[in-house]
């Protein structure tokens, strides 16, 4: 039988366990080199990037596709926008720890992740992130 002190220690350690797992998995994502986290052709470009992970059968992904195409034209030569089909690019999906689609990951010009969003994102929300990244 455990004493009150042992029980308290056990409770504290047990309650911290999910936090520690999350912390270490989060560090794993950011320890990956940019060449592993981006398509090879995109990683070479020295512009800010928006990578959208989705699937052709996903309704929110389908709704975002025309928005991303419009933004790609509007921000041409200022931001790289790429849609990644998760079933075709399983390694990129795994390395970026995509758990929900659509997921948008914003990278700066040095290929460092600066923002991540899960779910549908409208045009104005994306523009606000670009603005915060210093894209005009």
Secondary structure as the mmCIF struct_conf table of DSSP 4:
data_model
#
loop_
_struct_conf.conf_type_id
_struct_conf.id
_struct_conf.beg_label_comp_id
_struct_conf.beg_label_asym_id
_struct_conf.beg_label_seq_id
_struct_conf.end_label_comp_id
_struct_conf.end_label_asym_id
_struct_conf.end_label_seq_id
HELX_RH_AL_P HELX_RH_AL_P1 UNK A 4 UNK A 31
BEND BEND1 UNK A 32 UNK A 32
HELX_RH_AL_P HELX_RH_AL_P2 UNK A 34 UNK A 37
BEND BEND2 UNK A 38 UNK A 38
HELX_RH_AL_P HELX_RH_AL_P3 UNK A 40 UNK A 43
TURN_TY1_P TURN_TY1_P1 UNK A 44 UNK A 44
BEND BEND3 UNK A 47 UNK A 47
STRN STRN1 UNK A 48 UNK A 54
TURN_TY1_P TURN_TY1_P2 UNK A 56 UNK A 57
HELX_RH_AL_P HELX_RH_AL_P4 UNK A 59 UNK A 74
TURN_TY1_P TURN_TY1_P3 UNK A 75 UNK A 78
STRN STRN2 UNK A 79 UNK A 85
TURN_TY1_P TURN_TY1_P4 UNK A 86 UNK A 88
HELX_RH_AL_P HELX_RH_AL_P5 UNK A 90 UNK A 95
TURN_TY1_P TURN_TY1_P5 UNK A 96 UNK A 97
BEND BEND4 UNK A 100 UNK A 102
STRN STRN3 UNK A 103 UNK A 107
TURN_TY1_P TURN_TY1_P6 UNK A 109 UNK A 110
BEND BEND5 UNK A 111 UNK A 111
STRN STRN4 UNK A 113 UNK A 118
BEND BEND6 UNK A 119 UNK A 119
HELX_RH_AL_P HELX_RH_AL_P6 UNK A 123 UNK A 132
TURN_TY1_P TURN_TY1_P7 UNK A 133 UNK A 134
#
